[in-house]
Amino acid sequence: MSQQYPQQPQQPSWGVPQQPGAPMPQPPKKSSAGKIVGFGCLGVFALFVVLGIIGSIVGAGDSKSDDKTSSTKSSAPSKDAKADDLAETTTSVLSGNITSWVDKMTSRGVTWEKQGSKESIAGLPPTRDWFGEAKGATFSAPSFVAHAITDTHRGILSLSCDAAGIPEGNPSEQVAIFTDCVTAAGLDGIDDAKVRTWIQAKLPAMYGKDGMQAEHLELGKATLSMDTAGDTAAISIESQ
């Protein structure tokens, strides 16, 4: 018998069998798609950066323009300021001499607490205020208060006097004080004689009656008003 040797197992072939003399296969080329994609992303990113820079430059320019516009607006007078100026110049005033009025009231014993003090009320043009009082020698003696309001140019808006402790009978002294209160400023367009006659007729008739009495006289540019109650009386003239 012949001896048989076991056959050696064949090694698996991992590659393509090579024929004798055949060239070696070339390794597969790496795909360049990744490079192209990477370059494309980088280009888009760069484009956004450039656009961002341009946008910031334009924005800065717009900001400067807005600042300039805002500065111009802030330097312009407001509508409220214009309205106040217009209100002050168009307010109806009574042409007269406030200094003459103050001097006359001073001669009547008025001691002034305010002389031309500037007053401001929201929504109204500024004014100047005169306020003083003439006190009687005793507690029950007649006394009175004088008050005037003008605009800032001393155009007269109102004059008034309030009296207290008026003696019974014919209040002749109070008639004289009230007449001076209205006429001492020499108001243009106001008939002083008509004012004097009206006070002389009305005050004695109103004084001493029960309850409050009131009378008014239209003088074209102004309204004259007088009222009484008990031993007190008040008179005022105001521009219309």
C-alpha positions, 0 to 999 in steps of 0.5 A, spaced: 500 500 500 502 506 498 502 511 503 497 517 502 499 524 506 493 528 508 492 534 504 494 541 506 488 546 507 488 551 502 489 559 504 483 563 502 485 568 497 484 575 499 485 578 493 484 577 485 489 572 483 495 575 480 496 572 473 504 572 472 506 578 469 500 582 470 501 589 472 499 591 480 492 594 481 492 601 482 489 603 489 482 607 489 483 614 488 480 618 494 474 622 493 475 630 492 467 631 494 469 632 501 474 638 499 469 641 494 464 641 500 469 644 505 471 649 500 464 651 499 462 652 506 468 656 507 466 660 501 459 661 504 462 663 511 466 668 508 461 671 504 457 672 511 463 675 514 463 680 508 456 682 508 456 683 516 462 688 516 458 691 510 452 691 514 455 694 520 458 700 516 452 702 513 448 701 520 454 706 523 452 711 518 445 710 519 446 711 527 450 717 526 444 720 521 439 718 526 443 722 532 444 728 528 436 728 526 435 727 534 440 733 535 436 737 530 429 735 533 431 736 540 434 743 539 427 745 535 422 749 540 417 744 542 409 745 540 408 746 548 413 752 548 410 755 542 403 755 545 406 758 551 409 764 547 403 765 543 398 765 549 402 770 552 402 774 547 395 774 545 392 774 552 388 780 553 391 785 557 389 792 559 394 798 558 395 802 564 401 803 569 401 798 574 407 803 578 402 808 579 397 803 582 402 801 587 403 808 589 396 810 590 395 803 594 401 805 598 398 812 600 392 808 602 396 805 607 398 798 604 404 794 606 406 790 600 408 782 601 409 781 594 411 786 588 411 783 581 413 776 584 413 771 578 407 766 578 407 760 574 401 755 573 401 749 569 397 750 563 397 758 563 402 763 561 407 766 567 404 772 570 406 777 575 403 778 582 402 784 587 399 783 594 398 787 600 394 789 606 392 795 609 390 793 617 386 798 621 389 801 627 384 796 631 382 789 630 375 792 628 377 798 624 376 797 617 382 794 613 383 792 606 387 788 601 389 790 594 391 785 589 394 786 582 396 781 576 399 782 570 403 779 564 410 778 564 410 785 560 406 788 566 400 788 562 394 789 567 390 782 567 386 784 573 386 789 579 382 788 586 380 790 593 377 787 598 375 791 604 372 788 611 369 792 617 366 797 613 362 802 618 355 802 618 351 808 614 354 812 608 361 808 606 364 814 603 371 812 605 370 805 602 367 808 595 373 813 595 378 807 596 374 802 591 374 808 586 382 809 586 383 801 586 380 801 579 382 808 576 389 809 579 392 805 574 389 810 568 387 804 564 386 805 557 379 805 554 376 805 561 372 811 562 374 813 569 368 818 570 363 812 569 367 807 574 366 813 579 359 814 578 357 807 578 361 805 585 358 811 588 351 809 586 352 802 587 356 801 594 351 804 598 345 801 596 348 794 596 351 795 603 348 793 609 342 788 606 341 781 608 345 776 604 350 777 598 349 782 593 353 783 587 353 787 581 357 787 574 358 793 569 361 791 562 366 796 560 368 794 553 375 791 554 374 789 561 368 787 566 367 791 573 364 787 579 362 789 586 359 784 591 358 785 599 356 781 604 355 784 612 360 789 613 365 786 607 365 788 600 370 787 594 371 790 587 375 788 581 376 789 574 378 784 569 380 784 562 376 780 557 
